[in-house]
Amino acid sequence: MSAAIAQLAQFMARHPRLLVLTGAGCSTESGIPDYRDEDGQWKRPAPMTYQAFAREHAARQRYWARSMIGWPRMAASRPGPAHTALAQLEAAGHVRLLVTQNVDGLHGAAGSQRVIDLHGRLDGVRCLACAASVARHDLQQWLQAANGDWLRAYVPQGVAAAPDGDACLDGVDFSGFQVPQCPACGGVLKPDVVFFGENVPRARVDAAMAALQAADALLVAGSSLMVYSGFRFARAAAEWGKPMAAVNLGLTRADPWLALKVQEPVGAALAALVAALG
């Protein structure tokens, strides 16, 4: 056991009521790429914004085409060591609430019971007009049936995966791609996740903030906190005098406030923490 893991175990022993905030680093070992490098910079172009998706048909064509190709890999992903370890820590009474910025649902699949999916989940789709819901699995079948010719004509083999069920498609003509419409009203369908430029639902933020206020400390796992929706919890913890620890490779936006930082792969570090706590 490394000295850093021993310190983390001591941190958790001193602060038994823990709120955990997770990010993309928890899911990389499940085959889902992350957004940022160790300096917190974008590895690839920034994701789709809500404003572009809602306003531009061409943006929706591009989004759904890439999603149609990327979704099978996302749907096939399974919990990794970080998800399993956090579920075990919750079962052992060390984690009171887990707030995740991820949209893959893998914390729940690993067995975590008390989870707030801050940015929603990618396995659901919702109509922007009438709020009807559609399962992403069902929508995938429609997308593939409607766009088989487009797929064969324009998409090369071996397309690389991108974060959150996306795929890297550069220089592809999306103009012939058929965009799904709401089966109830014909409105615009959007994944039931928070896009960049869109606000996190207030109820989720309030519930997470209330849990943080009641917690002894905050543990950040696999997140650089470069996005405000997650960073706000670190800022609140600092304002309230809550101790903070982080398990993350590279920079986090909360580094000046951390009582402890473990710069090791998050899955291996959390698995070692479980072993250390017995």
N, C-alpha and C positions, 0 to 999 in steps of 0.2 A: 504494500500500500504506500502510495506516495505521500509526502508531507502535505501536499495541497489537499488530497482527499481526506487525510486525517483532520486537517483544519476545517474542511467542509462538514465532516461528521460532528465536530465540536460545535460548529455554528448551528447546526440543526438541533443538537442537544440543548443548546442555550435558548433556542427559539422554537419551541414545539408547535406553535400555531403558525404555520407557514403558508403564504400564498406564493404559488409558482406561476411565472409568466414564461411561456415558451414561444419559439420562433422556428424559422425554416431549418435551422441547424439540427433540430430533432428529427427531421424527416429525410435528410440527405442519405442516411444509411438504408432507407426504404426505397431508394432509387428516384427520389423526387429532388430535382436540382434546387439550389437556393438562388437568391437574387444577387447577393453582394459578396465581395471578396473580403479579405481579412482587414482591409482598411476602411470597410464600410461603403465602398464604391460599387456602382452597378457593374455586374458582369456582362449584361446584355441590355438592349433597349428597355426603357421603362415600360411597365405594363399598360394595358388599355385604361383610359380614364372613363369615368362614368359619363362625362359630358360628351365625349366623342361617340361612345356607344349609343347613347340615347338620341343623339342628334343626326348621326350619319349612317345611312344604309350601308355604304361601303365599309365603314368601320365594323358594323355587325357582320358583314360578309367575311371580313378578315378574321374577326374574333372566332366565329363559329366554325370556319374552315380549319383554323389551327386547333381549336378545341376538339373537333371531330377526330383529328389525327392523334392528339395528345391524350384524350380521355381514356382509351383502353389501358394505357400504362398506369395512369393514376388509379383507375378502378381496380387494377390487379395488385396495387401496392399493399404491403402488409406491415404491421407495426414493427419497428426496429428496436434496438437495445434501449434507446432513450425512452420510448413510449412504455416499454415493458417495465423499466426501472421506476418510472414515475407512478405507474399503476401499483407497483409493489410498495412504494413509499406511502402512497395514499392508504392502501390496505393495512399498513403497519401503523397508521395514525400520525404520520409525519406531515402529510399534506392536507390542508383544510379545503383548499380550492385551487384548481388549475385553470388559468386563463390562457388560451392559446390564440396566437395570431394566424395559425395555419388553418387551411380550409379543407384539409384532406380527411378529417374524421378519424385519424389513426389513434389519437389518445383514447377515444371511446372504444375503438376496436380492441385496444390493448387491455381494457378493463377499468380504466379510470371512470369513476362514477360522478364526481363533482367537477364538471367541466363547463366553462363558458367559451363557446366558439365565437370569439370576438368579431371576426370577420365573416361569420356564416360558414356554410358548408357547400362544397362544390357538387355534392350528389343531389341537390335540389335545384329547380328552375322555377322562376316566378314571373307572371305577367305584370308588366309595369302599368297596364291599364286597369285590369280587373282583379289583380292579385291572385288569380288561379295558380295552382302549383302543378308542376309536372316533374316526374322522376327523371333524373339525368340519364338513367339506363334506358328508359323508354324513348327519350329524345334522341339518343345515339342511334337507335334503330331507324328512326325517321331520317336523320341526317344522312346515314349511309345509303339508305334506299333512294333518297332524292338526289344524291350527289355522286353516285357511283361513276358516271361518265366523266364528271369533272375530276374526280380523284385519279382515275386512270390516265387522263390526258395531261394533267398538270403537276402531279406530285411525284417526285422521285422516290426511290426506295431508300430506306435507312435514314429517315428524317430524325434529327436529334430532338430529344425531349427538352422542354423548358419548364419553369416552375408552374405549379398550380394547374396541371392538365393542359398546358399549352404545348406547342411544337414550333420549332424554328423553321419558318418558311420564308425565305428571302427571294425576291424577284419572281414570285408566282402571281399569275393573273387570277384574281378572285372575282372578277366581274360576272362570271357565269355561275357562281355558287348560290345555291338556294338557301335562303335564311328561314328558319322555322318561325311560325306564327302561333299565337295562343290558340289552342283548339276550342276555347270557349268563346273568345270575342275577336280573334284576329289581331290582337295587340302584339306589342313587342315583348318577346321573351328574353329574360336576362338570368344568368346564374344567380342563385340566392346567396351571393357573397357581396362583400363591400368592395367596390372598385376604388382605385385611386381617384381622389376628388369627390368621393361620396362619404357622408358621415356614418359612423358606427351608430346603430340604434341606441338611443339614450338609455333604455332599460338595461341593456347589457353593460354599458359603462357604469351606470349607477350601482348595479349589483356587484360588479368587480371592485368598485371603489369602496363600497360598504364592507366587503370582505377584507380588503387591504387595511381599512381603518381598524378592523377587529383583529388583524393578524399581528404576530410578534415581529415578523420580518418578511422580506421579499427575496425570492430566489429567481433569477433570470437564467433560462437554459436555452442555448442555441439561438440567441437573438442579438443583433447589433443595436437594436432599439433606434434605428435611424428613422423609422416611420413614427409620426407623432402618436398614432392611436395606441401604440405600445409604450412609447416613451413617457406618456402622461402618467403612467403608474409609477415609474421610477421617480419622476419629478415629485409626485405626491408623496411617495415614501420618504424622499429627502426632506420635504417640507414638514412632514409629521414626525421626523426623527426616527423613522423605521430603519433598522440595519438592513443592508443589502449585500447579497453575494451573487456572483455570476459564474456560470460555466459556459465558456464561449471561446472559440479560436479567433483571436483578433480583437479589434477595437469594438467597444460598445460606447454608446452615447452617454452612458451613466458612469463611465470609468472614474470620474473624480469623486463620486459618492460611494464607491464600493468599499465595504469592509473587507471583502475577500474576493479574489478572482482566480478561477481555475482555468488555465489556458491549455485544455486538453480536449480531444474529441468528446463531444457531449455524451454519446452513447456509452463509451468505455468508462468515462468519469462517473456517470450516474450508476452504472452497474457496479463499479468499485465502491461507490457510496453505500449501495444496498448491502453489499457484503460486509462493509465496515460497521454498519449499524446492526448487523446480525439479523 
